[in-house]
Amino acid sequence: MSRPSQLATRLQDVVVIHEQLGVRWRAGKAMIDAGSIVLMPAPANRPPVGLLDNPASTFTISARDGGGRARSFQNVKFDRAAFAADRRYVFL
């Protein structure tokens, strides 16, 4: 059985909303790691073209955690420096 802290850091039904454009990206699953939200979407769930291009853009991420609670993270930014070749998308 998972500890409550582990359940709180696992996110599912993740939706990333571009706050300026209103564009939605259904990213699937993510995790919270050291205060960052890390998305590792399946190939079919990659972000829409251009969604992450502007470094000034802010996003709202909504999801359900492993305990079934609704979670929302507003005014987060995509961390281009943490973007990895293995398709990790990190938001701060």
BELUR-V179789 format. One record per pair of residues at least 6 apart in sequence whose C-alpha atoms are under 6 Angstrom apart, sorted by the first residue. I is the first residue (numbers start at 1). J is the second residue. Records with the same first field share a line. If there is no record, write none. Layout:
I=J / J
This chain:
7=66 / 67
8=65 / 66
9=31 / 32
10=31 / 65 / 66
11=29 / 30 / 31 / 63 / 64 / 65
12=28 / 29 / 63 / 64
13=28 / 63
14=27 / 28 / 29 / 62 / 63
15=25 / 26 / 27 / 61 / 62
16=24 / 25 / 60 / 61
17=23 / 24 / 59 / 60
18=59
19=58 / 59
25=47
27=41 / 45
30=38 / 39
31=37 / 38
36=91 / 92
37=90 / 91
38=89 / 90
39=88 / 89
40=88
58=75 / 76 / 77
59=75 / 76
60=73 / 74 / 75
61=72 / 73
62=71 / 72
63=70 / 71
64=70 / 71
76=92
77=91 / 92
78=90 / 91
79=90 / 91
83=89
